[in-house]
Amino acid sequence: MAEQTTYPWLEDLNPQQRAAVAHREGPLLVVAGAGSGKTKTLAYRVAYLIAEGVDPEKILLLTFTRRAAQEMLSRASAIMHRGAPTTGRVWGGTFHAIANRLLRRYSKMVGLRRDFTVLDQGDSEDLINLIRHDMGLHSREKRFPRKSTCLGIYSRCVNGKDDLPLVLERYFPWCAEWEAELKTIFKQYVSRKQKRNVLDYDDLLLYWAELVRDVESAEQIAGQFDHILVDEYQDTNRVQAEILRGMYRPEGGIMVVGDDAQSIYGFRAATVRNMLDFPQMFPGTTIVKLEQNYRSVSPILETTNRVIAQSSQRYAKDLWSARGDGEAPKLVMCKDETQQDEYVISRVLEHYEQGIPLHRQAVLFRASHLSASLELELTRRDIPYHKYGGLRFLEAAHIKDTISFLRILENPRDEMAWFRVLQLLDGVGPACAARVVDHVAEARFDPRAIGAFDAPPAARDRMAELSILVDDLVPLGTKEPAAQVARIRRFYEPILKKLYENPRVRSRDLESLEQIASGYKSRRKFLVDLQLDPPNSTSDLAGAPFVDEDWLVLSTIHSAKGCEWDAVYLIHAADGFLPSDMAAGSKEEIEEELRVAYVALTRARDFLYVTWPLRYYSKWYALGDRHSYAQPSRFLTEDVRTTMDEVVTVDESEEELTIDTVIRRNIAERMRSMWE
């Protein structure tokens, strides 16, 4: 870069942000505390590099969602008062999207055809299930692991760079007896993918890592970029760390931004070690800490600082806020779940009357099922809510069906897409579908060859209609994806009405899919974007809400990461739920659960409520009063609780009690009940 210049817009940054944005030499690690403006810092860094004369095409910006990359590049354009074409030349996107783009360009180096297609999780599970079935493992006396479990084991091995025996011992001990069979399945899985010119999500990263492991191809690929910027680095896995190490060149620059205290995706093989070990992986690293929080009031930060201080391995930082005083967080002990629901709803409505809309308030929980009773009560009271963490748009069966037609056109070798489409037809089962796939393969994978297939009588009419559909679509080539979706819909609508409930609702989803396709000129680009960065749900496709639309947010903690609300209610903050009793088997798991709690607490701007029911009733005893007692989360230590207002909810007929008194009284009751 040229000699350092001062730009007026750098005055918008605090000293630590400015130090990161204008960094000159060597690798840079930015430890960005919750709410400290990391997105702003990355956007200004892009603007600074371009202003300093770096070619935008020489900048690689890696994020975990396409929207994040678009937001940063849009901000960078606004900062420089230049048009979007300048930042539009930056290579910005998710790890998987950039991998896809590079692999299309260097497909010959890795033995792929450029028209490869990408399997989503469901397709990958189905392919593994097909192999599992062919091996006869479905008929064993002992139950063999399900297809989803098999894929989970495979993904953990490749993303965590761990051997199969270690993964089975540590994460899937009940599957250890099937090690030899699983290894055979995975070997065939890889072979079938290569034969059919398809990749799964893990392959996108694995192939990229292999490319940069080879010296010659690494020089060619890494030489395209002078500067690498990475967002949410705490959420990367070992393969992604290897990619960055292979892409880095000492004469260039690498800047990663993240918060080790928010590393909560261990179940996806993400590892906080990538961030903690960054200075060792990239010698000469400069560390900049962003500690000014722009989100929460000071009392909330005092609580969250003490919570994360319990972590034994972290970058020490003390977040502070210039927002001044506010209410201390409340730790609320409720008699049972019903009282917890009543307390949360009453506080939600109270804040609503004070002027905080419902959608600026959120109820968070460790696992999705923990909101069940609250949802029932909200419905009973006609309080609208949106829950996040459910079925994704592309996981809906009717959407997967429609996409499979397009995948066949894009890559006729895509075996799983053929199987899905063919088995939609009356009279076509797995055996018949396999014969069709073999027939198309013999015709050099020309999809129009199905017109000459001798279908069984029960399937002849529908197979003929499918042949006409393919004949209509092939001439369109890779262009006009919206027209192709529209034609597929005309064929598919009768099948939709026959196979699925709520066909009218599902049909509207297909209309939305066609609407998305209208924004693309290429079928391949449409499929890639849809597969690698899909909408979370059909609500993502809706237009702007009406002025009077409002709803309370319900969300798992993992889905809430990156968000903020004026008022946050963390429910079921009891041991066994936070930390989860399913993730408390090792010190590392407890550390991650602590970070999960920290993420939940740091979502709040002005008001924070942490609730836990003293009694949990056993719902399966319809005629009894079976219940167990809970303790507050171990993360809410005495030190943490000194920063919170402790509240006990009691019936109006009961006297006001302290938490200690209530716990002591109920322990005594429990001791007596042992002998009843």
C-alpha positions as CSV (number, residue, x, y, z in Angstrom):
1,M,0.0,0.0,0.0
2,A,1.0,3.6,-0.4
3,E,2.2,5.8,2.4
4,Q,-0.4,6.0,5.1
5,T,-3.0,8.6,4.6
6,T,-5.6,10.1,7.0
7,Y,-9.2,10.1,5.8
8,P,-11.9,12.2,7.4
9,W,-14.2,9.2,7.8
10,L,-11.7,7.5,10.0
11,E,-12.9,9.9,12.7
12,D,-16.1,7.9,12.9
13,L,-14.1,5.2,14.7
14,N,-12.9,4.8,18.2
15,P,-9.1,4.5,18.7
16,Q,-9.1,0.7,18.8
17,Q,-11.3,0.4,15.7
18,R,-9.0,2.9,13.9
19,A,-5.9,0.9,14.8
20,A,-7.5,-2.2,13.2
21,V,-8.7,-0.4,10.1
22,A,-5.4,1.3,9.4
23,H,-3.1,-1.6,10.3
24,R,-0.1,-1.8,8.0
25,E,2.2,-4.8,8.4
26,G,1.7,-8.5,9.2
27,P,-1.2,-10.6,10.3
28,L,-3.9,-9.0,12.4
29,L,-6.2,-10.6,15.0
30,V,-9.1,-8.4,16.1
31,V,-10.7,-9.6,19.3
32,A,-14.1,-8.0,19.0
33,G,-16.3,-8.1,22.2
34,A,-20.0,-8.4,21.9
35,G,-21.6,-5.3,20.5
36,S,-18.3,-3.6,19.8
37,G,-18.8,-2.8,16.2
38,K,-17.0,-5.6,14.3
39,T,-19.1,-5.2,11.2
40,K,-18.4,-1.5,11.1
41,T,-14.7,-2.2,11.5
42,L,-14.5,-4.7,8.7
43,A,-16.5,-2.4,6.4
44,Y,-14.1,0.5,7.1
45,R,-11.1,-1.9,6.5
46,V,-12.4,-2.7,3.0
47,A,-12.9,1.0,2.3
48,Y,-9.5,1.8,3.7
49,L,-7.7,-0.8,1.5
50,I,-9.5,0.4,-1.6
51,A,-8.8,4.1,-0.8
52,E,-5.1,3.2,-0.3
53,G,-5.0,1.9,-3.9
54,V,-5.6,-1.9,-3.4
55,D,-7.3,-3.4,-6.4
56,P,-10.8,-4.5,-5.2
57,E,-10.4,-7.8,-7.0
58,K,-7.4,-8.5,-4.9
59,I,-9.5,-8.4,-1.7
60,L,-11.1,-11.6,-0.3
61,L,-13.8,-11.1,2.3
62,L,-15.0,-14.3,4.0
63,T,-18.2,-14.2,6.1
64,F,-20.6,-16.8,7.4
65,T,-23.7,-15.5,5.5
66,R,-24.0,-13.8,2.1
67,R,-26.0,-11.0,3.7
68,A,-23.1,-10.1,6.0
69,A,-20.8,-9.8,3.1
70,Q,-23.3,-7.7,1.2
71,E,-23.9,-5.4,4.2
72,M,-20.1,-4.8,4.7
73,L,-19.5,-4.1,1.0
74,S,-22.5,-1.8,0.9
75,R,-21.3,0.1,4.0
76,A,-17.8,0.4,2.4
77,S,-19.3,2.0,-0.7
78,A,-21.2,4.5,1.4
79,I,-18.1,5.3,3.4
80,M,-16.0,6.2,0.3
81,H,-19.0,7.9,-1.4
82,R,-18.3,5.7,-4.4
83,G,-20.7,3.5,-6.4
84,A,-21.3,-0.2,-5.8
85,P,-19.2,-1.2,-8.8
86,T,-16.0,-0.4,-6.9
87,T,-16.7,-2.7,-3.9
88,G,-18.7,-5.1,-6.1
89,R,-15.4,-6.4,-7.5
90,V,-14.3,-7.5,-4.1
91,W,-14.5,-11.3,-3.7
92,G,-17.0,-11.4,-0.9
93,G,-19.1,-14.3,0.4
94,T,-19.2,-17.3,2.6
95,F,-16.4,-19.9,2.7
96,H,-18.6,-22.3,0.8
97,A,-19.7,-19.8,-1.9
98,I,-16.1,-18.7,-2.5
99,A,-15.0,-22.4,-2.6
100,N,-17.7,-23.1,-5.2
101,R,-16.5,-20.1,-7.3
102,L,-12.8,-21.2,-7.1
103,L,-13.6,-24.9,-7.8
104,R,-15.6,-23.9,-11.0
105,R,-12.5,-22.0,-12.1
106,Y,-10.0,-24.7,-11.2
107,S,-12.2,-27.8,-11.7
108,K,-9.7,-29.6,-13.8
109,M,-7.1,-29.4,-11.1
110,V,-9.3,-31.4,-8.7
111,G,-10.8,-33.8,-11.3
112,L,-14.2,-32.2,-11.5
113,R,-16.4,-31.1,-14.3
114,R,-17.5,-27.5,-14.1
115,D,-21.2,-28.4,-14.1
116,F,-21.0,-30.2,-10.8
117,T,-23.9,-29.8,-8.5
118,V,-24.0,-29.5,-4.7
119,L,-25.9,-31.9,-2.4
120,D,-27.7,-30.4,0.6
121,Q,-27.8,-32.3,3.9
122,G,-31.0,-34.2,3.0
123,D,-29.5,-35.4,-0.3
124,S,-26.3,-36.5,1.4
125,E,-28.3,-38.4,4.0
126,D,-30.3,-40.1,1.2
127,L,-27.1,-41.1,-0.7
128,I,-25.6,-42.6,2.5
129,N,-28.9,-44.4,3.1
130,L,-28.8,-45.9,-0.4
131,I,-25.3,-47.2,0.2
132,R,-26.4,-48.5,3.7
133,H,-29.3,-50.3,2.0
134,D,-27.1,-51.8,-0.7
135,M,-24.8,-53.2,2.0
136,G,-27.7,-54.8,3.8
137,L,-27.1,-52.9,7.0
138,H,-30.7,-52.0,7.4
139,S,-31.6,-55.6,8.0
140,R,-29.1,-56.5,10.8
141,E,-30.3,-57.8,14.1
142,K,-28.7,-54.9,15.9
143,R,-29.9,-51.5,14.8
144,F,-27.4,-49.8,12.6
145,P,-27.0,-46.0,13.0
146,R,-29.5,-43.9,11.0
147,K,-28.5,-42.1,7.9
148,S,-28.4,-38.7,9.7
149,T,-26.1,-40.2,12.4
150,C,-23.8,-41.6,9.7
151,L,-23.6,-38.3,8.0
152,G,-22.9,-36.6,11.3
153,I,-20.0,-38.9,12.0
154,Y,-18.6,-38.4,8.5
155,S,-18.9,-34.6,8.7
156,R,-17.3,-34.5,12.2
157,C,-14.3,-36.5,10.8
158,V,-13.7,-34.3,7.8
159,N,-14.3,-30.9,9.4
160,G,-12.6,-31.7,12.7
161,K,-9.7,-33.5,10.9
162,D,-10.1,-36.3,13.4
163,D,-9.8,-40.1,12.8
164,L,-12.9,-42.2,12.8
165,P,-12.1,-44.2,16.0
166,L,-11.5,-40.9,17.9
167,V,-14.8,-39.4,16.7
168,L,-16.7,-42.5,17.6
169,E,-15.1,-42.7,21.0
170,R,-15.6,-39.0,21.8
171,Y,-19.0,-38.1,20.2
172,F,-20.7,-41.3,19.1
173,P,-19.7,-44.1,21.5
174,W,-22.9,-46.1,20.9
175,C,-21.8,-46.5,17.2
176,A,-18.2,-47.7,18.0
177,E,-19.1,-51.4,17.2
178,W,-19.8,-50.4,13.6
179,E,-16.5,-48.7,12.8
180,A,-15.5,-51.1,10.0
181,E,-19.0,-50.8,8.3
182,L,-19.0,-47.0,8.6
183,K,-15.5,-46.8,7.0
184,T,-16.8,-48.8,4.1
185,I,-19.9,-46.6,3.8
186,F,-17.8,-43.4,3.8
187,K,-15.4,-44.8,1.2
188,Q,-18.3,-45.7,-1.1
189,Y,-20.0,-42.3,-0.4
190,V,-16.9,-40.5,-1.6
191,S,-16.6,-42.8,-4.7
192,R,-20.3,-42.3,-5.6
193,K,-20.1,-38.5,-5.4
194,Q,-17.0,-38.4,-7.6
195,K,-18.6,-40.7,-10.1
196,R,-21.8,-38.6,-10.3
197,N,-19.9,-35.3,-10.3
198,V,-21.6,-34.0,-7.1
199,L,-20.1,-32.5,-4.0
200,D,-21.6,-32.1,-0.5
201,Y,-21.0,-29.0,1.7
202,D,-18.0,-30.5,3.3
203,D,-16.4,-31.3,-0.1
204,L,-16.4,-27.6,-1.1
205,L,-14.0,-26.9,1.8
206,L,-12.0,-30.1,1.4
207,Y,-11.3,-29.6,-2.2
208,W,-10.3,-26.0,-1.6
209,A,-8.0,-27.1,1.2
210,E,-6.4,-29.7,-1.1
211,L,-5.9,-27.1,-3.8
212,V,-3.9,-24.8,-1.5
213,R,-2.0,-27.7,0.0
214,D,-0.3,-28.3,-3.4
215,V,2.5,-25.7,-3.9
216,E,1.9,-24.9,-7.5
217,S,-1.9,-24.5,-7.3
218,A,-1.6,-22.7,-4.0
219,E,0.6,-20.1,-5.6
220,Q,-1.8,-19.7,-8.5
221,I,-4.9,-19.3,-6.3
222,A,-3.5,-17.4,-3.3
223,G,-1.7,-15.1,-5.8
224,Q,-5.1,-13.7,-6.8
225,F,-5.5,-11.9,-3.4
226,D,-3.4,-9.4,-1.6
227,H,-5.6,-9.1,1.4
228,I,-7.8,-11.7,3.2
229,L,-10.4,-10.6,5.7
230,V,-12.4,-13.1,7.8
231,D,-15.5,-12.4,9.9
232,E,-16.6,-14.6,12.9
233,Y,-13.3,-16.4,13.0
234,Q,-14.2,-18.1,16.3
235,D,-16.8,-20.2,14.3
236,T,-14.3,-21.7,11.9
237,N,-13.2,-25.3,11.9
238,R,-9.8,-26.9,11.3
239,V,-10.3,-27.2,7.5
240,Q,-11.1,-23.5,7.2
241,A,-8.0,-22.7,9.3
242,E,-5.9,-24.9,6.9
243,I,-7.4,-23.0,3.9
244,L,-6.4,-19.7,5.4
245,R,-2.9,-20.9,6.2
246,G,-2.5,-22.1,2.6
247,M,-3.9,-18.9,1.1
248,Y,-1.7,-16.6,3.2
249,R,1.3,-15.0,1.7
250,P,3.8,-13.0,3.8
251,E,3.8,-10.2,1.3
252,G,0.1,-9.8,1.6
253,G,-2.2,-9.3,4.5
254,I,-4.6,-11.3,6.6
255,M,-7.1,-9.9,9.1
256,V,-9.5,-12.1,11.2
257,V,-12.2,-10.7,13.4
258,G,-14.0,-12.6,16.1
259,D,-14.8,-13.1,19.7
260,D,-13.5,-16.3,21.4
261,A,-16.2,-15.7,24.1
262,Q,-18.9,-16.4,21.4
263,S,-17.5,-19.7,20.1
264,I,-20.6,-21.9,20.4
265,Y,-20.7,-24.1,17.4
266,G,-18.6,-27.0,18.6
267,F,-21.3,-29.4,17.4
268,R,-20.5,-28.3,13.8
269,A,-16.8,-29.0,14.5
270,A,-16.0,-25.3,15.0
271,T,-13.1,-24.8,17.4
272,V,-12.2,-21.9,19.6
273,R,-8.5,-23.1,19.2
274,N,-8.4,-21.5,15.8
275,M,-8.7,-18.1,17.4
276,L,-6.6,-18.8,20.5
277,D,-3.8,-20.3,18.4
278,F,-3.9,-17.7,15.6
279,P,-0.7,-15.9,16.7
280,Q,1.2,-19.2,16.6
281,M,-0.2,-20.2,13.2
282,F,0.6,-16.7,11.8
283,P,3.9,-15.5,13.4
284,G,4.2,-11.7,13.9
285,T,0.5,-11.3,14.6
286,T,-0.7,-8.0,16.0
287,I,-3.7,-8.2,18.4
288,V,-6.2,-5.4,18.7
289,K,-9.1,-5.6,21.2
290,L,-12.4,-3.9,20.7
291,E,-13.8,-3.4,24.2
292,Q,-16.2,-0.5,23.9
293,N,-19.7,-2.0,23.7
294,Y,-22.3,0.0,21.8
295,R,-25.3,-2.2,22.6
296,S,-25.9,-2.8,26.3
297,V,-26.3,-0.5,29.3
298,S,-23.5,-0.7,31.9
299,P,-25.2,-2.9,34.5
300,I,-25.8,-5.7,31.9
301,L,-22.1,-5.5,30.9
302,E,-21.1,-5.8,34.6
303,T,-23.0,-9.1,34.8
304,T,-21.8,-10.5,31.5
305,N,-18.2,-9.6,32.2
306,R,-18.3,-11.6,35.4
307,V,-20.0,-14.6,33.6
308,I,-17.3,-14.9,31.0
309,A,-14.5,-14.3,33.5
310,Q,-15.1,-17.9,34.6
311,S,-13.6,-19.1,31.3
312,S,-10.2,-20.6,31.8
313,Q,-8.9,-20.1,28.2
314,R,-9.7,-16.8,26.6
315,Y,-8.5,-13.4,25.5
316,A,-9.1,-11.3,28.6
317,K,-11.2,-8.2,27.9
318,D,-13.4,-5.9,29.9
319,L,-16.3,-4.6,28.0
320,W,-17.6,-1.1,28.9
321,S,-20.3,1.1,27.6
322,A,-20.8,4.9,27.3
323,R,-24.6,4.4,27.5
324,G,-24.7,5.1,31.2
325,D,-26.8,3.7,33.9
326,G,-29.8,1.4,33.4
327,E,-31.6,-1.4,35.3
328,A,-29.7,-4.2,36.7
329,P,-30.4,-7.6,35.2
330,K,-33.0,-9.6,37.1
331,L,-32.5,-13.2,38.3
332,V,-36.0,-14.6,38.7
333,M,-36.9,-17.8,40.5
334,C,-40.3,-19.1,39.6
335,K,-42.3,-21.8,41.4
336,D,-42.8,-23.8,38.2
337,E,-42.9,-23.5,34.4
338,T,-46.4,-22.2,34.4
339,Q,-45.4,-19.3,36.7
340,Q,-42.3,-18.7,34.6
341,D,-44.6,-18.3,31.5
342,E,-46.8,-15.9,33.4
343,Y,-43.9,-13.9,34.6
344,V,-42.3,-13.6,31.2
345,I,-45.6,-12.6,29.5
346,S,-46.5,-10.0,32.1
347,R,-43.0,-8.4,31.7
348,V,-43.4,-8.5,27.9
349,L,-46.7,-6.8,28.0
350,E,-45.5,-4.3,30.6
351,H,-42.6,-3.2,28.3
352,Y,-45.0,-3.2,25.3
353,E,-47.1,-0.6,27.2
354,Q,-44.0,1.4,27.9
355,G,-43.3,1.6,24.1
356,I,-41.1,-1.3,23.3
357,P,-42.6,-3.2,20.3
358,L,-43.0,-7.0,20.6
359,H,-40.4,-7.6,17.9
360,R,-37.8,-5.6,19.9
361,Q,-38.2,-8.2,22.7
362,A,-36.9,-11.8,22.6
363,V,-37.3,-15.0,24.7
364,L,-34.2,-17.2,24.4
365,F,-33.7,-20.8,25.4
366,R,-31.0,-23.5,25.2
367,A,-33.1,-26.1,23.3
368,S,-36.1,-25.6,21.0
369,H,-38.5,-27.8,23.1
370,L,-38.1,-25.5,26.2
371,S,-40.5,-23.0,24.7
372,A,-43.4,-25.4,24.3
373,S,-45.5,-24.4,27.3
374,L,-44.8,-20.7,26.6
375,E,-46.0,-21.1,23.0
376,L,-49.3,-22.6,24.3
377,E,-49.8,-19.7,26.7
378,L,-49.0,-17.1,24.0
379,T,-51.5,-18.7,21.7
380,R,-54.1,-18.8,24.4
381,R,-53.7,-15.0,25.0
382,D,-53.6,-14.2,21.2
383,I,-50.1,-12.8,21.5
384,P,-48.3,-13.2,18.1
385,Y,-44.8,-14.7,18.0
386,H,-42.2,-15.9,15.5
387,K,-40.0,-18.8,16.5
388,Y,-36.5,-19.2,14.9
389,G,-34.6,-22.4,14.6
390,G,-37.3,-24.5,12.8
391,L,-37.5,-26.1,9.4
392,R,-35.5,-24.3,6.8
393,F,-36.9,-23.3,3.4
394,L,-34.9,-25.8,1.4
395,E,-35.6,-28.6,3.8
396,A,-39.3,-28.5,2.9
397,A,-40.1,-31.6,0.7
398,H,-41.9,-29.7,-2.0
399,I,-39.1,-27.2,-2.4
400,K,-36.5,-30.1,-2.6
401,D,-38.7,-31.8,-5.2
402,T,-38.7,-28.7,-7.5
403,I,-35.0,-28.0,-7.1
404,S,-34.3,-31.6,-8.1
405,F,-35.7,-31.1,-11.5
406,L,-33.3,-28.2,-12.0
407,R,-30.4,-30.2,-10.7
408,I,-31.0,-32.9,-13.3
409,L,-30.9,-30.3,-16.1
410,E,-27.7,-28.8,-14.6
411,N,-25.9,-32.1,-14.0
412,P,-27.6,-35.2,-15.5
413,R,-25.1,-37.3,-13.5
414,D,-26.8,-36.3,-10.2
415,E,-28.1,-39.6,-9.1
416,M,-29.9,-38.4,-6.0
417,A,-31.8,-35.7,-8.0
418,W,-32.9,-38.4,-10.5
419,F,-34.1,-40.7,-7.7
420,R,-36.1,-38.0,-6.0
421,V,-37.8,-36.9,-9.3
422,L,-38.6,-40.3,-10.6
423,Q,-40.1,-41.6,-7.4
424,L,-42.6,-38.8,-7.5
425,L,-44.2,-40.6,-10.4
426,D,-47.0,-43.2,-9.9
427,G,-45.7,-46.7,-10.5
428,V,-42.0,-45.8,-10.1
429,G,-40.1,-47.3,-7.1
430,P,-36.4,-47.5,-6.2
431,A,-35.7,-50.5,-8.6
432,C,-37.4,-48.8,-11.6
433,A,-35.7,-45.5,-10.8
434,A,-32.3,-47.2,-10.7
435,R,-33.0,-48.7,-14.2
436,V,-33.9,-45.2,-15.5
437,V,-30.6,-43.8,-14.2
438,D,-28.7,-46.6,-15.8
439,H,-30.5,-46.0,-19.1
440,V,-29.6,-42.3,-19.0
441,A,-26.0,-43.1,-18.2
442,E,-25.8,-45.4,-21.3
443,A,-27.1,-42.5,-23.4
444,R,-24.1,-40.4,-22.2
445,F,-26.3,-38.7,-19.6
446,D,-28.6,-37.0,-22.0
447,P,-31.7,-36.5,-19.9
448,R,-33.9,-36.6,-23.0
449,A,-33.1,-40.3,-23.2
450,I,-35.9,-41.1,-20.7
451,G,-38.3,-40.7,-23.7
452,A,-36.9,-44.1,-25.0
453,F,-37.1,-45.9,-21.7
454,D,-39.5,-48.8,-21.6
455,A,-41.5,-47.9,-18.4
456,P,-43.7,-50.3,-16.6
457,P,-47.4,-49.9,-17.6
458,A,-48.4,-48.2,-14.3
459,A,-45.8,-45.5,-14.9
460,R,-46.0,-45.1,-18.7
461,D,-48.3,-42.1,-18.8
462,R,-46.4,-40.0,-16.2
463,M,-43.0,-41.0,-17.6
464,A,-44.2,-39.7,-21.0
465,E,-45.2,-36.4,-19.4
466,L,-41.8,-36.2,-17.7
467,S,-40.2,-36.8,-21.1
468,I,-42.2,-33.9,-22.6
469,L,-41.1,-31.7,-19.7
470,V,-37.5,-32.4,-20.2
471,D,-37.8,-31.9,-24.0
472,D,-39.3,-28.4,-23.2
473,L,-36.6,-27.5,-20.7
474,V,-33.4,-28.6,-22.4
475,P,-33.6,-26.0,-25.2
476,L,-33.6,-23.3,-22.6
477,G,-30.1,-24.2,-21.7
478,T,-28.7,-22.7,-18.5
479,K,-30.6,-19.4,-19.0
480,E,-34.0,-18.3,-17.9
481,P,-34.2,-20.1,-14.5
482,A,-37.6,-18.4,-13.8
483,A,-39.1,-19.8,-17.0
484,Q,-37.8,-23.2,-16.1
485,V,-39.3,-23.1,-12.6
486,A,-42.6,-22.0,-14.1
487,R,-42.7,-24.9,-16.5
488,I,-41.7,-27.4,-13.7
489,R,-44.5,-26.0,-11.6
490,R,-47.1,-26.8,-14.3
491,F,-45.9,-30.4,-14.3
492,Y,-45.5,-30.7,-10.5
493,E,-48.7,-29.0,-9.2
494,P,-50.9,-32.2,-9.6
495,I,-48.2,-34.2,-7.8
496,L,-48.1,-31.6,-5.0
497,K,-51.8,-31.8,-4.5
498,K,-51.7,-35.6,-4.4
499,L,-48.7,-36.1,-2.1
500,Y,-48.8,-33.3,0.5
501,E,-51.1,-31.7,3.0
502,N,-51.8,-27.9,2.8
503,P,-51.1,-27.8,-1.0
504,R,-52.2,-24.2,-1.3
505,V,-49.6,-23.0,1.2
506,R,-46.9,-25.1,-0.5
507,S,-47.9,-23.7,-3.9
508,R,-47.3,-20.2,-2.6
509,D,-43.8,-21.3,-1.6
510,L,-43.2,-22.4,-5.2
511,E,-44.4,-19.0,-6.4
512,S,-41.8,-17.5,-4.1
513,L,-39.2,-19.8,-5.6
514,E,-40.1,-18.6,-9.1
515,Q,-39.9,-15.0,-7.8
516,I,-36.4,-15.6,-6.5
517,A,-35.4,-17.2,-9.8
518,S,-36.5,-14.1,-11.7
519,G,-33.6,-12.3,-10.2
520,Y,-31.1,-14.6,-11.9
521,K,-29.9,-14.9,-15.5
522,S,-28.1,-18.2,-15.0
523,R,-29.6,-21.5,-13.7
524,R,-26.2,-22.4,-12.2
525,K,-25.9,-19.2,-10.2
526,F,-29.5,-19.6,-9.0
527,L,-28.9,-23.2,-7.8
528,V,-25.6,-22.3,-6.2
529,D,-26.9,-19.3,-4.2
530,L,-30.0,-21.2,-3.2
531,Q,-28.0,-24.2,-2.0
532,L,-25.2,-22.4,-0.3
533,D,-27.1,-19.5,1.3
534,P,-30.8,-20.4,1.3
535,P,-33.6,-18.4,3.0
536,N,-34.2,-19.6,6.5
537,S,-37.9,-19.9,6.0
538,T,-40.7,-18.8,3.7
539,S,-41.0,-15.7,5.9
540,D,-37.6,-14.5,4.5
541,L,-39.3,-14.3,1.1
542,A,-42.3,-12.1,2.2
543,G,-42.6,-8.5,1.4
544,A,-42.3,-5.6,3.9
545,P,-44.7,-6.2,6.9
546,F,-47.7,-4.0,7.4
547,V,-47.3,-1.1,9.9
548,D,-49.4,-2.8,12.5
549,E,-47.7,-6.2,12.2
550,D,-45.8,-7.0,15.4
551,W,-44.7,-10.3,17.1
552,L,-42.6,-11.5,20.0
553,V,-39.4,-13.3,19.0
554,L,-38.8,-16.8,20.4
555,S,-35.4,-18.2,19.6
556,T,-32.8,-20.8,20.5
557,I,-29.6,-19.2,21.8
558,H,-27.7,-20.5,18.8
559,S,-30.1,-18.9,16.3
560,A,-30.0,-15.6,18.3
561,K,-26.2,-15.1,17.9
562,G,-25.5,-11.9,16.1
563,C,-28.9,-10.3,17.0
564,E,-29.9,-7.8,19.7
565,W,-33.1,-6.8,21.3
566,D,-34.2,-4.0,23.8
567,A,-35.5,-6.6,26.3
568,V,-34.3,-10.2,26.5
569,Y,-35.7,-13.0,28.6
570,L,-33.5,-16.1,29.1
571,I,-35.7,-18.9,30.3
572,H,-34.9,-22.3,31.9
573,A,-31.5,-21.0,33.2
574,A,-31.2,-24.1,35.4
575,D,-28.5,-26.7,35.7
576,G,-29.3,-29.5,33.3
577,F,-30.6,-27.0,30.7
578,L,-27.8,-24.4,30.9
579,P,-25.4,-26.1,30.8
580,S,-27.3,-28.8,29.0
581,D,-26.9,-32.2,30.6
582,M,-26.2,-33.5,27.1
583,A,-23.1,-31.3,26.8
584,A,-21.4,-31.6,30.1
585,G,-19.1,-34.5,29.6
586,S,-15.8,-32.7,29.5
587,K,-14.2,-29.5,30.5
588,E,-14.2,-28.3,26.9
589,E,-18.0,-28.9,26.6
590,I,-18.6,-27.0,29.9
591,E,-16.5,-24.1,28.6
592,E,-18.6,-24.0,25.4
593,E,-21.9,-24.1,27.5
594,L,-20.5,-21.1,29.4
595,R,-20.0,-19.2,26.2
596,V,-23.6,-20.2,25.1
597,A,-24.9,-18.5,28.3
598,Y,-22.7,-15.5,27.6
599,V,-24.1,-15.1,24.1
600,A,-27.6,-15.2,25.4
601,L,-27.0,-12.5,28.1
602,T,-25.1,-10.2,25.7
603,R,-28.1,-9.9,23.3
604,A,-29.9,-7.5,25.6
605,R,-29.7,-3.7,25.2
606,D,-31.7,-2.3,28.1
607,F,-33.5,-5.0,30.0
608,L,-32.4,-8.5,30.9
609,Y,-34.4,-11.2,32.7
610,V,-32.9,-14.6,33.6
611,T,-35.6,-17.0,34.9
612,W,-35.6,-20.6,36.2
613,P,-38.4,-22.7,37.6
614,L,-37.8,-24.4,40.9
615,R,-40.1,-27.3,40.1
616,Y,-40.2,-29.2,36.8
617,Y,-43.3,-31.4,36.6
618,S,-43.2,-34.7,34.8
619,K,-45.7,-34.3,32.0
620,W,-46.2,-38.0,31.3
621,Y,-47.8,-38.5,34.7
622,A,-51.3,-37.2,33.8
623,L,-52.9,-38.0,37.2
624,G,-50.0,-37.3,39.5
625,D,-47.8,-34.6,40.9
626,R,-44.4,-36.0,40.0
627,H,-41.8,-33.3,39.9
628,S,-38.2,-32.6,40.3
629,Y,-36.3,-29.7,41.8
630,A,-33.8,-27.5,39.9
631,Q,-30.9,-25.4,40.9
632,P,-29.9,-22.1,39.1
633,S,-27.3,-22.5,36.4
634,R,-23.8,-23.0,37.8
635,F,-22.7,-20.1,35.7
636,L,-24.8,-17.8,37.9
637,T,-22.2,-17.8,40.7
638,E,-22.4,-15.7,43.9
639,D,-20.1,-13.2,42.2
640,V,-22.4,-12.9,39.2
641,R,-25.5,-12.7,41.4
642,T,-24.2,-9.6,43.2
643,T,-24.7,-7.7,40.0
644,M,-28.3,-8.8,39.6
645,D,-31.6,-8.0,41.3
646,E,-32.8,-11.4,42.7
647,V,-36.6,-11.9,42.4
648,V,-38.8,-14.7,43.7
649,T,-42.3,-15.0,42.1
650,V,-44.9,-16.2,44.6
651,D,-48.6,-16.4,44.7
652,E,-50.4,-13.4,46.1
653,S,-51.4,-15.4,49.2
654,E,-47.7,-16.1,50.0
655,E,-45.3,-13.9,51.8
656,E,-42.3,-12.3,50.0
657,L,-39.3,-14.7,50.4
658,T,-35.7,-14.5,49.5
659,I,-34.3,-17.1,47.1
660,D,-32.2,-18.6,49.9
661,T,-35.3,-19.0,52.1
662,V,-37.3,-20.7,49.3
663,I,-34.5,-23.1,48.4
664,R,-34.0,-24.0,52.1
665,R,-37.7,-24.6,52.6
666,N,-38.0,-26.8,49.5
667,I,-34.9,-28.8,50.3
668,A,-36.4,-29.6,53.7
669,E,-39.6,-30.6,51.9
670,R,-37.7,-32.9,49.6
671,M,-35.8,-34.5,52.4
672,R,-39.1,-35.3,54.2
673,S,-40.7,-36.6,51.0
674,M,-38.1,-39.3,50.7
675,W,-39.9,-41.3,53.4
676,E,-43.5,-40.7,52.3
